[in-house]
């Protein structure tokens, strides 16, 4: 009789093990797969944000960068938050990639379009107050570069620098 009870207990444990294995396969594994897909999507999104929007941006050697200095100092009215007028006085310098395909044709156009470049710089600076200009200098640079690249429909201008920036 003891052998039969032991056999019944072993059979019951085997049956419970089979049921739990079925629950594991049909309930837990699909949800774990969905979780892994979600983690992969989040990982892909994070990786996309870390990369340049233009894909893999190449390093440009310093010897391939040509500077164009706008001769005049710009005096720009800043957005005011009080009753006083505030100004920014600065020099602007553009950095151009001499290895860009369009550099030869468009570099001559920079001097011709100097007034348009000045207007872009003035427009972007005019959106900020005196304190915001000092705090958001890099953001202003990026917006100016983007607008100049859109204006020339080329990315041969890679940087803009502000010399002698004074706000008052």
VMD Tcl script that builds the backbone (N, CA, C; Angstrom):
set m [mol new atoms 504]
animate dup $m
set s [atomselect $m all]
$s set {name element resname resid chain x y z} {
  {N N UNK 1 A 0.804 -1.184 0.000}
  {CA C UNK 1 A 0.000 0.000 0.000}
  {C C UNK 1 A 0.859 1.265 0.000}
  {N N UNK 2 A 1.978 1.211 0.761}
  {CA C UNK 2 A 2.845 2.364 0.820}
  {C C UNK 2 A 3.436 2.667 -0.543}
  {N N UNK 3 A 3.697 1.622 -1.341}
  {CA C UNK 3 A 4.253 1.835 -2.667}
  {C C UNK 3 A 3.239 2.539 -3.551}
  {N N UNK 4 A 1.972 2.213 -3.421}
  {CA C UNK 4 A 0.935 2.839 -4.232}
  {C C UNK 4 A 0.745 4.311 -3.864}
  {N N UNK 5 A 0.805 4.637 -2.569}
  {CA C UNK 5 A 0.667 6.033 -2.145}
  {C C UNK 5 A 1.853 6.846 -2.660}
  {N N UNK 6 A 3.054 6.270 -2.568}
  {CA C UNK 6 A 4.251 6.953 -3.060}
  {C C UNK 6 A 4.156 7.171 -4.571}
  {N N UNK 7 A 3.641 6.222 -5.299}
  {CA C UNK 7 A 3.467 6.362 -6.743}
  {C C UNK 7 A 2.442 7.441 -7.057}
  {N N UNK 8 A 1.362 7.480 -6.290}
  {CA C UNK 8 A 0.326 8.497 -6.494}
  {C C UNK 8 A 0.893 9.883 -6.208}
  {N N UNK 9 A 1.700 10.032 -5.150}
  {CA C UNK 9 A 2.312 11.331 -4.824}
  {C C UNK 9 A 3.257 11.764 -5.947}
  {N N UNK 10 A 4.055 10.847 -6.444}
  {CA C UNK 10 A 4.975 11.166 -7.549}
  {C C UNK 10 A 4.189 11.565 -8.786}
  {N N UNK 11 A 3.115 10.875 -9.087}
  {CA C UNK 11 A 2.276 11.210 -10.242}
  {C C UNK 11 A 1.637 12.587 -10.059}
  {N N UNK 12 A 1.178 12.902 -8.836}
  {CA C UNK 12 A 0.562 14.206 -8.566}
  {C C UNK 12 A 1.598 15.324 -8.719}
  {N N UNK 13 A 2.792 15.117 -8.190}
  {CA C UNK 13 A 3.856 16.128 -8.322}
  {C C UNK 13 A 4.231 16.311 -9.791}
  {N N UNK 14 A 4.293 15.241 -10.556}
  {CA C UNK 14 A 4.600 15.330 -11.985}
  {C C UNK 14 A 3.510 16.099 -12.720}
  {N N UNK 15 A 2.250 15.827 -12.374}
  {CA C UNK 15 A 1.133 16.542 -12.989}
  {C C UNK 15 A 1.179 18.037 -12.638}
  {N N UNK 16 A 1.451 18.373 -11.373}
  {CA C UNK 16 A 1.571 19.781 -10.961}
  {C C UNK 16 A 2.731 20.448 -11.697}
  {N N UNK 17 A 3.845 19.740 -11.828}
  {CA C UNK 17 A 5.012 20.265 -12.548}
  {C C UNK 17 A 4.664 20.542 -14.008}
  {N N UNK 18 A 3.915 19.669 -14.635}
  {CA C UNK 18 A 3.504 19.857 -16.028}
  {C C UNK 18 A 2.585 21.067 -16.163}
  {N N UNK 19 A 1.646 21.234 -15.238}
  {CA C UNK 19 A 0.737 22.383 -15.265}
  {C C UNK 19 A 1.521 23.683 -15.086}
  {N N UNK 20 A 2.432 23.713 -14.136}
  {CA C UNK 20 A 3.240 24.916 -13.915}
  {C C UNK 20 A 4.132 25.223 -15.124}
  {N N UNK 21 A 4.644 24.197 -15.766}
  {CA C UNK 21 A 5.448 24.396 -16.977}
  {C C UNK 21 A 4.591 24.987 -18.096}
  {N N UNK 22 A 3.364 24.532 -18.237}
  {CA C UNK 22 A 2.458 25.082 -19.247}
  {C C UNK 22 A 2.142 26.543 -18.946}
  {N N UNK 23 A 1.908 26.871 -17.684}
  {CA C UNK 23 A 1.666 28.266 -17.294}
  {C C UNK 23 A 2.888 29.109 -17.636}
  {N N UNK 24 A 4.056 28.593 -17.344}
  {CA C UNK 24 A 5.296 29.307 -17.640}
  {C C UNK 24 A 5.438 29.563 -19.139}
  {N N UNK 25 A 5.191 28.568 -19.933}
  {CA C UNK 25 A 5.361 28.698 -21.382}
  {C C UNK 25 A 4.325 29.631 -21.988}
  {N N UNK 26 A 3.065 29.507 -21.595}
  {CA C UNK 26 A 2.005 30.266 -22.246}
  {C C UNK 26 A 1.699 31.620 -21.605}
  {N N UNK 27 A 2.115 31.867 -20.387}
  {CA C UNK 27 A 1.795 33.136 -19.730}
  {C C UNK 27 A 3.023 34.026 -19.534}
  {N N UNK 28 A 4.080 33.483 -19.038}
  {CA C UNK 28 A 5.228 34.310 -18.670}
  {C C UNK 28 A 6.148 34.582 -19.852}
  {N N UNK 29 A 6.414 33.602 -20.690}
  {CA C UNK 29 A 7.342 33.786 -21.815}
  {C C UNK 29 A 6.847 34.848 -22.805}
  {N N UNK 30 A 5.569 34.868 -23.212}
  {CA C UNK 30 A 5.140 35.936 -24.129}
  {C C UNK 30 A 5.268 37.338 -23.531}
  {N N UNK 31 A 4.938 37.479 -22.253}
  {CA C UNK 31 A 5.077 38.807 -21.650}
  {C C UNK 31 A 6.550 39.188 -21.515}
  {N N UNK 32 A 7.414 38.240 -21.270}
  {CA C UNK 32 A 8.854 38.525 -21.218}
  {C C UNK 32 A 9.360 38.935 -22.601}
  {N N UNK 33 A 8.852 38.302 -23.643}
  {CA C UNK 33 A 9.244 38.684 -25.008}
  {C C UNK 33 A 8.775 40.097 -25.343}
  {N N UNK 34 A 7.554 40.438 -24.932}
  {CA C UNK 34 A 7.054 41.799 -25.156}
  {C C UNK 34 A 7.909 42.816 -24.410}
  {N N UNK 35 A 8.293 42.480 -23.202}
  {CA C UNK 35 A 9.154 43.370 -22.420}
  {C C UNK 35 A 10.504 43.550 -23.102}
  {N N UNK 36 A 11.058 42.487 -23.629}
  {CA C UNK 36 A 12.350 42.586 -24.328}
  {C C UNK 36 A 12.229 43.446 -25.586}
  {N N UNK 37 A 11.119 43.326 -26.313}
  {CA C UNK 37 A 10.910 44.173 -27.489}
  {C C UNK 37 A 10.808 45.637 -27.090}
  {N N UNK 38 A 10.107 45.921 -25.999}
  {CA C UNK 38 A 9.987 47.291 -25.506}
  {C C UNK 38 A 11.351 47.843 -25.098}
  {N N UNK 39 A 12.136 47.042 -24.406}
  {CA C UNK 39 A 13.482 47.469 -24.008}
  {C C UNK 39 A 14.332 47.737 -25.248}
  {N N UNK 40 A 14.224 46.900 -26.263}
  {CA C UNK 40 A 14.972 47.120 -27.506}
  {C C UNK 40 A 14.555 48.421 -28.189}
  {N N UNK 41 A 13.251 48.712 -28.211}
  {CA C UNK 41 A 12.780 49.962 -28.817}
  {C C UNK 41 A 13.307 51.174 -28.061}
  {N N UNK 42 A 13.253 51.124 -26.743}
  {CA C UNK 42 A 13.764 52.235 -25.931}
  {C C UNK 42 A 15.259 52.401 -26.171}
  {N N UNK 43 A 15.974 51.303 -26.229}
  {CA C UNK 43 A 17.410 51.348 -26.490}
  {C C UNK 43 A 17.693 51.968 -27.852}
  {N N UNK 44 A 16.909 51.629 -28.851}
  {CA C UNK 44 A 17.075 52.199 -30.184}
  {C C UNK 44 A 16.810 53.696 -30.168}
  {N N UNK 45 A 15.774 54.124 -29.481}
  {CA C UNK 45 A 15.448 55.551 -29.399}
  {C C UNK 45 A 16.568 56.311 -28.706}
  {N N UNK 46 A 17.081 55.776 -27.622}
  {CA C UNK 46 A 18.170 56.440 -26.905}
  {C C UNK 46 A 19.403 56.526 -27.793}
  {N N UNK 47 A 19.715 55.466 -28.520}
  {CA C UNK 47 A 20.868 55.487 -29.423}
  {C C UNK 47 A 20.677 56.509 -30.527}
  {N N UNK 48 A 19.459 56.664 -31.036}
  {CA C UNK 48 A 19.213 57.637 -32.098}
  {C C UNK 48 A 19.433 59.053 -31.607}
  {N N UNK 49 A 19.053 59.341 -30.374}
  {CA C UNK 49 A 19.221 60.684 -29.852}
  {C C UNK 49 A 20.680 61.015 -29.603}
  {N N UNK 50 A 21.493 60.015 -29.326}
  {CA C UNK 50 A 22.901 60.268 -29.072}
  {C C UNK 50 A 23.678 60.520 -30.354}
  {N N UNK 51 A 23.169 60.058 -31.476}
  {CA C UNK 51 A 23.858 60.237 -32.740}
  {C C UNK 51 A 23.470 61.560 -33.367}
  {N N UNK 52 A 24.298 62.000 -34.278}
  {CA C UNK 52 A 24.032 63.232 -35.010}
  {C C UNK 52 A 22.820 63.029 -35.909}
  {N N UNK 53 A 21.989 64.051 -36.109}
  {CA C UNK 53 A 20.837 63.885 -36.991}
  {C C UNK 53 A 21.240 63.644 -38.440}
  {N N UNK 54 A 22.453 63.984 -38.799}
  {CA C UNK 54 A 22.932 63.762 -40.163}
  {C C UNK 54 A 23.601 62.407 -40.302}
  {N N UNK 55 A 23.428 61.550 -39.326}
  {CA C UNK 55 A 24.114 60.274 -39.364}
  {C C UNK 55 A 25.480 60.425 -38.714}
  {N N UNK 56 A 26.443 59.694 -39.213}
  {CA C UNK 56 A 27.791 59.768 -38.668}
  {C C UNK 56 A 28.489 60.986 -39.237}
  {N N UNK 57 A 28.742 61.977 -38.402}
  {CA C UNK 57 A 29.359 63.209 -38.872}
  {C C UNK 57 A 30.862 63.020 -38.863}
  {N N UNK 58 A 31.476 63.388 -39.948}
  {CA C UNK 58 A 32.909 63.200 -40.084}
  {C C UNK 58 A 33.668 64.298 -39.349}
  {N N UNK 59 A 34.866 63.947 -38.925}
  {CA C UNK 59 A 35.742 64.920 -38.290}
  {C C UNK 59 A 36.382 65.761 -39.382}
  {N N UNK 60 A 36.423 67.051 -39.171}
  {CA C UNK 60 A 37.015 67.963 -40.142}
  {C C UNK 60 A 38.329 68.450 -39.565}
  {N N UNK 61 A 39.397 68.266 -40.322}
  {CA C UNK 61 A 40.716 68.690 -39.865}
  {C C UNK 61 A 40.768 70.211 -39.796}
  {N N UNK 62 A 41.555 70.714 -38.872}
  {CA C UNK 62 A 41.685 72.162 -38.702}
  {C C UNK 62 A 42.247 72.792 -39.974}
  {N N UNK 63 A 43.095 72.073 -40.675}
  {CA C UNK 63 A 43.673 72.615 -41.911}
  {C C UNK 63 A 42.636 72.757 -43.019}
  {N N UNK 64 A 41.491 72.076 -42.883}
  {CA C UNK 64 A 40.432 72.153 -43.893}
  {C C UNK 64 A 39.387 73.220 -43.567}
  {N N UNK 65 A 39.561 73.923 -42.466}
  {CA C UNK 65 A 38.600 74.949 -42.060}
  {C C UNK 65 A 39.114 76.317 -42.490}
  {N N UNK 66 A 38.255 77.045 -43.201}
  {CA C UNK 66 A 38.579 78.398 -43.652}
  {C C UNK 66 A 37.641 79.355 -42.926}
  {N N UNK 67 A 38.215 80.407 -42.363}
  {CA C UNK 67 A 37.409 81.378 -41.616}
  {C C UNK 67 A 37.074 82.570 -42.502}
  {N N UNK 68 A 35.849 83.051 -42.356}
  {CA C UNK 68 A 35.427 84.280 -43.024}
  {C C UNK 68 A 34.946 85.231 -41.937}
  {N N UNK 69 A 35.636 86.344 -41.787}
  {CA C UNK 69 A 35.284 87.329 -40.765}
  {C C UNK 69 A 34.432 88.425 -41.381}
  {N N UNK 70 A 33.318 88.704 -40.758}
  {CA C UNK 70 A 32.504 89.844 -41.170}
  {C C UNK 70 A 33.151 91.072 -40.547}
  {N N UNK 71 A 33.535 92.001 -41.406}
  {CA C UNK 71 A 34.377 93.124 -40.981}
  {C C UNK 71 A 33.705 94.015 -39.942}
  {N N UNK 72 A 32.441 94.284 -40.098}
  {CA C UNK 72 A 31.753 95.230 -39.217}
  {C C UNK 72 A 31.367 94.574 -37.900}
  {N N UNK 73 A 31.451 95.367 -36.832}
  {CA C UNK 73 A 30.865 94.935 -35.564}
  {C C UNK 73 A 29.361 95.139 -35.669}
  {N N UNK 74 A 28.621 94.192 -35.161}
  {CA C UNK 74 A 27.164 94.295 -35.200}
  {C C UNK 74 A 26.652 94.822 -33.865}
  {N N UNK 75 A 25.751 95.765 -33.930}
  {CA C UNK 75 A 25.050 96.252 -32.747}
  {C C UNK 75 A 23.599 95.819 -32.898}
  {N N UNK 76 A 23.152 94.976 -31.970}
  {CA C UNK 76 A 21.849 94.324 -32.108}
  {C C UNK 76 A 20.967 94.681 -30.919}
  {N N UNK 77 A 19.740 95.092 -31.199}
  {CA C UNK 77 A 18.752 95.321 -30.138}
  {C C UNK 77 A 18.297 93.972 -29.598}
  {N N UNK 78 A 18.349 93.833 -28.284}
  {CA C UNK 78 A 17.886 92.610 -27.643}
  {C C UNK 78 A 16.463 92.797 -27.142}
  {N N UNK 79 A 15.774 91.692 -26.940}
  {CA C UNK 79 A 14.421 91.729 -26.392}
  {C C UNK 79 A 14.512 92.273 -24.972}
  {N N UNK 80 A 13.676 93.244 -24.664}
  {CA C UNK 80 A 13.774 93.856 -23.335}
  {C C UNK 80 A 12.697 93.310 -22.412}
  {N N UNK 81 A 13.064 93.228 -21.144}
  {CA C UNK 81 A 12.118 92.769 -20.130}
  {C C UNK 81 A 11.735 93.902 -19.193}
  {N N UNK 82 A 12.440 95.003 -19.304}
  {CA C UNK 82 A 12.123 96.166 -18.476}
  {C C UNK 82 A 11.988 97.390 -19.384}
  {N N UNK 83 A 12.021 98.554 -18.822}
  {CA C UNK 83 A 11.821 99.777 -19.612}
  {C C UNK 83 A 13.073 100.201 -20.372}
  {N N UNK 84 A 14.227 99.642 -20.032}
  {CA C UNK 84 A 15.473 100.016 -20.700}
  {C C UNK 84 A 15.691 99.176 -21.951}
  {N N UNK 85 A 16.413 99.770 -22.903}
  {CA C UNK 85 A 16.804 99.031 -24.100}
  {C C UNK 85 A 18.138 98.344 -23.834}
  {N N UNK 86 A 18.255 97.126 -24.335}
  {CA C UNK 86 A 19.497 96.372 -24.165}
  {C C UNK 86 A 20.056 96.045 -25.540}
  {N N UNK 87 A 21.388 96.001 -25.612}
  {CA C UNK 87 A 22.066 95.775 -26.880}
  {C C UNK 87 A 23.121 94.699 -26.723}
  {N N UNK 88 A 23.443 94.074 -27.847}
  {CA C UNK 88 A 24.592 93.175 -27.927}
  {C C UNK 88 A 25.495 93.726 -29.021}
  {N N UNK 89 A 26.778 93.809 -28.723}
  {CA C UNK 89 A 27.767 94.257 -29.704}
  {C C UNK 89 A 28.721 93.086 -29.900}
  {N N UNK 90 A 28.930 92.687 -31.153}
  {CA C UNK 90 A 29.752 91.513 -31.406}
  {C C UNK 90 A 30.329 91.522 -32.812}
  {N N UNK 91 A 31.371 90.726 -32.977}
  {CA C UNK 91 A 31.931 90.430 -34.291}
  {C C UNK 91 A 31.518 89.005 -34.632}
  {N N UNK 92 A 31.304 88.754 -35.915}
  {CA C UNK 92 A 30.870 87.431 -36.351}
  {C C UNK 92 A 31.922 86.849 -37.284}
  {N N UNK 93 A 32.216 85.578 -37.074}
  {CA C UNK 93 A 33.151 84.861 -37.929}
  {C C UNK 93 A 32.522 83.526 -38.311}
  {N N UNK 94 A 32.587 83.187 -39.585}
  {CA C UNK 94 A 32.045 81.923 -40.071}
  {C C UNK 94 A 33.189 80.959 -40.360}
  {N N UNK 95 A 33.018 79.703 -39.990}
  {CA C UNK 95 A 33.991 78.658 -40.312}
  {C C UNK 95 A 33.407 77.800 -41.419}
  {N N UNK 96 A 34.194 77.637 -42.498}
  {CA C UNK 96 A 33.717 76.891 -43.665}
  {C C UNK 96 A 34.612 75.682 -43.908}
  {N N UNK 97 A 34.003 74.582 -44.321}
  {CA C UNK 97 A 34.726 73.357 -44.650}
  {C C UNK 97 A 35.204 73.447 -46.093}
  {N N UNK 98 A 36.513 73.560 -46.288}
  {CA C UNK 98 A 37.055 73.715 -47.642}
  {C C UNK 98 A 37.011 72.420 -48.443}
  {N N UNK 99 A 36.740 71.286 -47.789}
  {CA C UNK 99 A 36.652 70.000 -48.497}
  {C C UNK 99 A 35.222 69.678 -48.935}
  {N N UNK 100 A 34.278 70.518 -48.591}
  {CA C UNK 100 A 32.891 70.316 -49.001}
  {C C UNK 100 A 32.774 70.508 -50.511}
  {N N UNK 101 A 31.905 69.720 -51.147}
  {CA C UNK 101 A 31.746 69.778 -52.607}
  {C C UNK 101 A 31.315 71.162 -53.079}
  {N N UNK 102 A 30.523 71.847 -52.287}
  {CA C UNK 102 A 29.964 73.129 -52.709}
  {C C UNK 102 A 30.790 74.327 -52.247}
  {N N UNK 103 A 31.919 74.070 -51.598}
  {CA C UNK 103 A 32.720 75.170 -51.057}
  {C C UNK 103 A 33.195 76.117 -52.153}
  {N N UNK 104 A 33.695 75.590 -53.243}
  {CA C UNK 104 A 34.249 76.432 -54.313}
  {C C UNK 104 A 33.211 77.403 -54.868}
  {N N UNK 105 A 32.002 76.926 -55.078}
  {CA C UNK 105 A 30.982 77.792 -55.678}
  {C C UNK 105 A 30.335 78.723 -54.658}
  {N N UNK 106 A 30.154 78.248 -53.431}
  {CA C UNK 106 A 29.408 79.047 -52.457}
  {C C UNK 106 A 30.272 79.959 -51.591}
  {N N UNK 107 A 31.569 79.683 -51.489}
  {CA C UNK 107 A 32.402 80.536 -50.632}
  {C C UNK 107 A 32.457 81.966 -51.159}
  {N N UNK 108 A 32.409 82.129 -52.477}
  {CA C UNK 108 A 32.387 83.480 -53.051}
  {C C UNK 108 A 31.054 84.171 -52.761}
  {N N UNK 109 A 30.007 83.393 -52.602}
  {CA C UNK 109 A 28.682 83.959 -52.342}
  {C C UNK 109 A 28.536 84.472 -50.905}
  {N N UNK 110 A 29.426 84.049 -50.014}
  {CA C UNK 110 A 29.329 84.484 -48.621}
  {C C UNK 110 A 29.498 85.994 -48.531}
  {N N UNK 111 A 30.504 86.529 -49.224}
  {CA C UNK 111 A 30.734 87.981 -49.187}
  {C C UNK 111 A 29.558 88.731 -49.811}
  {N N UNK 112 A 29.005 88.180 -50.883}
  {CA C UNK 112 A 27.872 88.827 -51.544}
  {C C UNK 112 A 26.630 88.838 -50.649}
  {N N UNK 113 A 26.498 87.819 -49.821}
  {CA C UNK 113 A 25.313 87.679 -48.966}
  {C C UNK 113 A 25.602 88.053 -47.515}
  {N N UNK 114 A 26.587 88.887 -47.316}
  {CA C UNK 114 A 26.967 89.278 -45.959}
  {C C UNK 114 A 25.817 89.967 -45.227}
  {N N UNK 115 A 25.059 90.775 -45.926}
  {CA C UNK 115 A 23.922 91.456 -45.288}
  {C C UNK 115 A 22.858 90.462 -44.829}
  {N N UNK 116 A 22.618 89.431 -45.614}
  {CA C UNK 116 A 21.644 88.407 -45.214}
  {C C UNK 116 A 22.144 87.657 -43.979}
  {N N UNK 117 A 23.440 87.402 -43.922}
  {CA C UNK 117 A 24.015 86.727 -42.755}
  {C C UNK 117 A 23.877 87.612 -41.524}
  {N N UNK 118 A 24.153 88.898 -41.689}
  {CA C UNK 118 A 23.997 89.839 -40.572}
  {C C UNK 118 A 22.548 89.866 -40.092}
  {N N UNK 119 A 21.622 89.825 -41.026}
  {CA C UNK 119 A 20.203 89.838 -40.666}
  {C C UNK 119 A 19.820 88.581 -39.887}
  {N N UNK 120 A 20.337 87.431 -40.309}
  {CA C UNK 120 A 20.059 86.182 -39.599}
  {C C UNK 120 A 20.592 86.268 -38.170}
  {N N UNK 121 A 21.825 86.771 -38.022}
  {CA C UNK 121 A 22.420 86.906 -36.689}
  {C C UNK 121 A 21.593 87.872 -35.845}
  {N N UNK 122 A 21.205 88.999 -36.428}
  {CA C UNK 122 A 20.403 89.988 -35.692}
  {C C UNK 122 A 19.051 89.421 -35.282}
  {N N UNK 123 A 18.401 88.704 -36.191}
  {CA C UNK 123 A 17.097 88.107 -35.874}
  {C C UNK 123 A 17.202 87.127 -34.709}
  {N N UNK 124 A 18.222 86.284 -34.742}
  {CA C UNK 124 A 18.352 85.272 -33.690}
  {C C UNK 124 A 18.697 85.905 -32.348}
  {N N UNK 125 A 19.598 86.881 -32.350}
  {CA C UNK 125 A 19.931 87.552 -31.092}
  {C C UNK 125 A 18.744 88.361 -30.575}
  {N N UNK 126 A 17.963 88.939 -31.469}
  {CA C UNK 126 A 16.827 89.764 -31.074}
  {C C UNK 126 A 15.729 89.002 -30.363}
  {N N UNK 127 A 15.748 87.686 -30.445}
  {CA C UNK 127 A 14.738 86.858 -29.781}
  {C C UNK 127 A 15.024 86.681 -28.287}
  {N N UNK 128 A 16.207 87.093 -27.841}
  {CA C UNK 128 A 16.632 86.829 -26.471}
  {C C UNK 128 A 16.841 88.119 -25.689}
  {N N UNK 129 A 16.687 88.012 -24.378}
  {CA C UNK 129 A 16.993 89.134 -23.488}
  {C C UNK 129 A 18.491 89.123 -23.190}
  {N N UNK 130 A 18.938 90.156 -22.506}
  {CA C UNK 130 A 20.360 90.283 -22.162}
  {C C UNK 130 A 20.842 89.061 -21.372}
  {N N UNK 131 A 20.087 88.651 -20.382}
  {CA C UNK 131 A 20.482 87.510 -19.553}
  {C C UNK 131 A 20.421 86.199 -20.331}
  {N N UNK 132 A 19.421 86.060 -21.193}
  {CA C UNK 132 A 19.284 84.837 -21.986}
  {C C UNK 132 A 20.417 84.699 -22.989}
  {N N UNK 133 A 20.904 85.806 -23.534}
  {CA C UNK 133 A 22.017 85.747 -24.488}
  {C C UNK 133 A 23.237 85.144 -23.815}
  {N N UNK 134 A 23.533 85.608 -22.615}
  {CA C UNK 134 A 24.698 85.090 -21.899}
  {C C UNK 134 A 24.524 83.627 -21.509}
  {N N UNK 135 A 23.311 83.216 -21.205}
  {CA C UNK 135 A 23.063 81.841 -20.772}
  {C C UNK 135 A 22.923 80.864 -21.939}
  {N N UNK 136 A 22.430 81.329 -23.086}
  {CA C UNK 136 A 22.109 80.433 -24.209}
  {C C UNK 136 A 22.979 80.681 -25.434}
  {N N UNK 137 A 24.222 81.008 -25.243}
  {CA C UNK 137 A 25.098 81.343 -26.367}
  {C C UNK 137 A 25.228 80.180 -27.362}
  {N N UNK 138 A 25.382 78.962 -26.862}
  {CA C UNK 138 A 25.525 77.810 -27.761}
  {C C UNK 138 A 24.239 77.523 -28.527}
  {N N UNK 139 A 23.107 77.692 -27.887}
  {CA C UNK 139 A 21.826 77.488 -28.569}
  {C C UNK 139 A 21.647 78.520 -29.684}
  {N N UNK 140 A 22.025 79.750 -29.419}
  {CA C UNK 140 A 21.933 80.798 -30.443}
  {C C UNK 140 A 22.848 80.453 -31.614}
  {N N UNK 141 A 24.055 79.975 -31.317}
  {CA C UNK 141 A 24.993 79.573 -32.373}
  {C C UNK 141 A 24.374 78.499 -33.264}
  {N N UNK 142 A 23.798 77.480 -32.637}
  {CA C UNK 142 A 23.211 76.383 -33.407}
  {C C UNK 142 A 22.064 76.871 -34.289}
  {N N UNK 143 A 21.235 77.763 -33.763}
  {CA C UNK 143 A 20.125 78.288 -34.560}
  {C C UNK 143 A 20.645 79.119 -35.731}
  {N N UNK 144 A 21.680 79.900 -35.504}
  {CA C UNK 144 A 22.253 80.712 -36.585}
  {C C UNK 144 A 22.867 79.810 -37.642}
  {N N UNK 145 A 23.618 78.798 -37.226}
  {CA C UNK 145 A 24.224 77.868 -38.191}
  {C C UNK 145 A 23.139 77.195 -39.017}
  {N N UNK 146 A 22.086 76.742 -38.362}
  {CA C UNK 146 A 20.990 76.069 -39.075}
  {C C UNK 146 A 20.358 77.003 -40.104}
  {N N UNK 147 A 20.088 78.231 -39.708}
  {CA C UNK 147 A 19.456 79.183 -40.642}
  {C C UNK 147 A 20.382 79.546 -41.794}
  {N N UNK 148 A 21.671 79.704 -41.526}
  {CA C UNK 148 A 22.618 80.020 -42.606}
  {C C UNK 148 A 22.731 78.836 -43.558}
  {N N UNK 149 A 22.768 77.615 -43.022}
  {CA C UNK 149 A 22.824 76.431 -43.881}
  {C C UNK 149 A 21.559 76.306 -44.720}
  {N N UNK 150 A 20.418 76.647 -44.152}
  {CA C UNK 150 A 19.173 76.641 -44.928}
  {C C UNK 150 A 19.207 77.727 -46.000}
  {N N UNK 151 A 19.759 78.873 -45.670}
  {CA C UNK 151 A 19.830 79.983 -46.622}
  {C C UNK 151 A 20.686 79.602 -47.834}
  {N N UNK 152 A 21.852 79.008 -47.587}
  {CA C UNK 152 A 22.747 78.612 -48.677}
  {C C UNK 152 A 22.396 77.235 -49.241}
  {N N UNK 153 A 21.467 76.543 -48.591}
  {CA C UNK 153 A 21.073 75.186 -48.998}
  {C C UNK 153 A 22.295 74.271 -49.085}
  {N N UNK 154 A 23.173 74.425 -48.110}
  {CA C UNK 154 A 24.401 73.639 -48.050}
  {C C UNK 154 A 24.913 73.646 -46.617}
  {N N UNK 155 A 25.712 72.635 -46.294}
  {CA C UNK 155 A 26.291 72.575 -44.952}
  {C C UNK 155 A 27.790 72.857 -44.969}
  {N N UNK 156 A 28.257 73.650 -45.938}
  {CA C UNK 156 A 29.684 73.964 -45.997}
  {C C UNK 156 A 30.095 74.921 -44.888}
  {N N UNK 157 A 29.160 75.671 -44.323}
  {CA C UNK 157 A 29.445 76.500 -43.149}
  {C C UNK 157 A 29.191 75.620 -41.931}
  {N N UNK 158 A 30.250 75.384 -41.164}
  {CA C UNK 158 A 30.161 74.406 -40.080}
  {C C UNK 158 A 30.099 75.033 -38.695}
  {N N UNK 159 A 30.469 76.309 -38.588}
  {CA C UNK 159 A 30.450 76.940 -37.271}
  {C C UNK 159 A 30.342 78.447 -37.420}
  {N N UNK 160 A 29.848 79.075 -36.383}
  {CA C UNK 160 A 29.822 80.532 -36.301}
  {C C UNK 160 A 30.415 80.900 -34.947}
  {N N UNK 161 A 31.268 81.906 -34.953}
  {CA C UNK 161 A 31.915 82.343 -33.713}
  {C C UNK 161 A 31.596 83.803 -33.465}
  {N N UNK 162 A 31.468 84.137 -32.194}
  {CA C UNK 162 A 31.202 85.519 -31.810}
  {C C UNK 162 A 32.426 86.056 -31.084}
  {N N UNK 163 A 32.991 87.109 -31.628}
  {CA C UNK 163 A 34.129 87.740 -30.973}
  {C C UNK 163 A 33.699 89.021 -30.298}
  {N N UNK 164 A 34.364 89.349 -29.218}
  {CA C UNK 164 A 34.111 90.594 -28.487}
  {C C UNK 164 A 32.626 90.779 -28.168}
  {N N UNK 165 A 31.970 89.728 -27.698}
  {CA C UNK 165 A 30.541 89.806 -27.378}
  {C C UNK 165 A 30.340 90.611 -26.101}
  {N N UNK 166 A 29.627 91.711 -26.236}
  {CA C UNK 166 A 29.316 92.575 -25.101}
  {C C UNK 166 A 27.805 92.777 -25.075}
  {N N UNK 167 A 27.213 92.558 -23.917}
  {CA C UNK 167 A 25.779 92.841 -23.760}
  {C C UNK 167 A 25.629 93.925 -22.708}
  {N N UNK 168 A 24.709 94.838 -22.962}
  {CA C UNK 168 A 24.455 95.904 -21.984}
  {C C UNK 168 A 23.007 96.319 -22.041}
}
mol reanalyze $m
mol bondsrecalc $m
mol representation Tube
mol addrep $m
